Amino acid sequence: MYFSKTLAVTALFSLLQLAAAAPVEDISLAAREPSSTDSLETRATVRSGDFTYYAVGLGACGWWNNDSELVVAMAAGDFDPSPGGNPNKNPNCGKKIKATYNGKTVTVKVVDRCAGCKKGDLDFSPTAFSKLANKSLGRIKGKWEFV
């Protein structure tokens, strides 16, 4: 019994080491320029949803960011799909979004995917959320669009 627990723990640890060592293809922090495949309709559509904030780190786009940056995670329903299943190559990565709440506006860069968000929702860095509302509110309803 002890041997099988030790073996299971060792196997799990080995898998975690492999996952941590997996290569990340594009770690550039440069914003992606809109491409010719970005339709004007996609960029000009105003969307609405819940705005929340989260502890920023390594995002789905493969970049490390921090809580003081003006960055955002898009709802999985808006972010997906990714080319070849690789979120590091998602065309939304690096796009700029202008978000508005109660007369206040902030422009943020897409760096992550929010699995728990509904389509239209955005999950902001704490600093970006603070540009729109007091963090004590936790969740607000706002509008956003690509710029």
C-alpha positions as CSV (number, residue, x, y, z in Angstrom):
1,M,0.0,0.0,0.0
2,Y,2.8,2.4,0.9
3,F,4.7,1.6,-2.3
4,S,1.6,2.3,-4.5
5,K,1.1,5.7,-2.8
6,T,4.7,6.6,-3.2
7,L,4.6,5.5,-6.8
8,A,1.5,7.6,-7.5
9,V,3.0,10.7,-5.8
10,T,6.2,10.3,-7.8
11,A,4.3,9.9,-11.1
12,L,2.2,13.0,-10.3
13,F,5.4,15.0,-9.5
14,S,7.0,13.9,-12.7
15,L,4.0,15.0,-14.8
16,L,4.0,18.4,-13.1
17,Q,7.7,18.8,-13.9
18,L,7.0,18.0,-17.5
19,A,4.1,20.4,-17.7
20,A,6.2,23.2,-16.2
21,A,9.0,22.5,-18.7
22,A,6.7,22.6,-21.7
23,P,7.8,25.3,-24.1
24,V,5.8,28.5,-24.6
25,E,6.1,29.6,-28.2
26,D,5.6,33.4,-28.2
27,I,6.5,35.2,-25.0
28,S,6.8,38.6,-26.6
29,L,5.1,41.3,-24.6
30,A,4.5,43.4,-27.8
31,A,0.8,44.0,-28.6
32,R,-0.5,42.2,-31.7
33,E,-1.5,44.6,-34.4
34,P,-5.0,44.1,-35.9
35,S,-4.6,42.0,-39.0
36,S,-6.4,42.1,-42.3
37,T,-8.5,39.2,-41.2
38,D,-10.0,41.3,-38.4
39,S,-13.3,42.4,-39.7
40,L,-14.4,46.0,-39.1
41,E,-17.7,44.6,-37.7
42,T,-15.7,42.5,-35.1
43,R,-13.7,45.5,-34.0
44,A,-16.7,48.0,-34.0
45,T,-19.2,45.9,-32.1
46,V,-20.1,47.1,-28.6
47,R,-20.6,44.3,-26.2
48,S,-21.8,44.2,-22.6
49,G,-21.2,41.9,-19.7
50,D,-20.0,41.6,-16.1
51,F,-16.6,43.1,-15.2
52,T,-14.6,41.4,-12.4
53,Y,-11.0,41.3,-11.5
54,Y,-8.4,38.6,-10.7
55,A,-4.8,37.9,-9.7
56,V,-2.8,38.2,-12.9
57,G,0.1,35.9,-13.7
58,L,0.9,33.6,-16.6
59,G,-2.0,34.0,-19.0
60,A,-3.4,31.9,-21.8
61,C,-1.5,34.0,-24.3
62,G,1.7,32.8,-22.8
63,W,2.8,36.1,-21.3
64,W,3.6,36.9,-17.7
65,N,1.8,40.0,-16.5
66,N,1.2,41.5,-13.1
67,D,-1.7,43.2,-11.2
68,S,-0.4,46.7,-11.9
69,E,-0.7,46.3,-15.7
70,L,-3.8,47.3,-17.7
71,V,-4.7,43.8,-18.9
72,V,-7.8,41.7,-19.2
73,A,-8.9,38.1,-19.6
74,M,-11.7,37.5,-22.1
75,A,-14.6,35.1,-21.6
76,A,-13.7,31.7,-23.0
77,G,-16.8,32.0,-25.3
78,D,-15.4,35.1,-26.9
79,F,-11.7,34.1,-26.8
80,D,-12.0,30.6,-28.3
81,P,-11.1,28.9,-30.5
82,S,-7.4,29.0,-30.7
83,P,-5.4,27.9,-33.9
84,G,-4.4,24.3,-33.5
85,G,-5.8,24.4,-29.9
86,N,-2.8,26.6,-28.8
87,P,-4.1,29.6,-26.9
88,N,-0.6,31.2,-27.3
89,K,-1.5,31.7,-31.0
90,N,-5.0,33.1,-30.4
91,P,-5.8,36.1,-32.6
92,N,-7.3,37.9,-29.6
93,C,-4.0,37.9,-27.7
94,G,-2.6,41.5,-27.6
95,K,-5.7,43.1,-28.9
96,K,-6.8,46.3,-27.2
97,I,-10.2,46.7,-25.6
98,K,-11.9,49.9,-24.5
99,A,-14.1,49.2,-21.5
100,T,-16.7,51.6,-20.0
101,Y,-18.6,51.7,-16.8
102,N,-20.5,54.6,-15.3
103,G,-18.8,57.2,-17.5
104,K,-15.3,55.9,-16.8
105,T,-13.2,54.3,-19.5
106,V,-10.0,52.2,-19.5
107,T,-8.1,50.6,-22.4
108,V,-6.6,47.2,-21.7
109,K,-4.7,44.5,-23.5
110,V,-6.0,40.9,-23.9
111,V,-3.6,38.5,-22.2
112,D,-5.7,35.7,-20.8
113,R,-8.8,33.6,-21.1
114,C,-11.5,33.5,-18.4
115,A,-13.0,30.0,-18.2
116,G,-15.6,31.0,-15.5
117,C,-16.9,34.0,-17.4
118,K,-20.0,34.2,-19.6
119,K,-19.8,35.4,-23.1
120,G,-19.4,39.2,-23.0
121,D,-17.8,39.2,-19.5
122,L,-14.3,40.5,-18.9
123,D,-11.9,39.8,-16.0
124,F,-9.5,42.7,-15.4
125,S,-6.3,43.2,-13.5
126,P,-7.0,44.9,-10.2
127,T,-5.4,48.1,-11.5
128,A,-7.5,48.1,-14.6
129,F,-10.7,47.4,-12.6
130,S,-9.8,50.3,-10.3
131,K,-9.9,52.7,-13.2
132,L,-13.6,51.9,-13.6
133,A,-14.8,51.3,-10.1
134,N,-13.8,50.7,-6.5
135,K,-12.7,47.1,-6.1
136,S,-15.0,46.7,-3.2
137,L,-17.9,46.4,-5.7
138,G,-16.3,43.2,-7.0
139,R,-18.6,42.8,-10.0
140,I,-20.0,45.6,-12.2
141,K,-21.9,45.6,-15.5
142,G,-20.2,47.5,-18.3
143,K,-19.7,47.8,-22.1
144,W,-16.7,47.1,-24.2
145,E,-15.3,47.1,-27.7
146,F,-12.1,46.3,-29.6
147,V,-10.1,49.4,-30.5
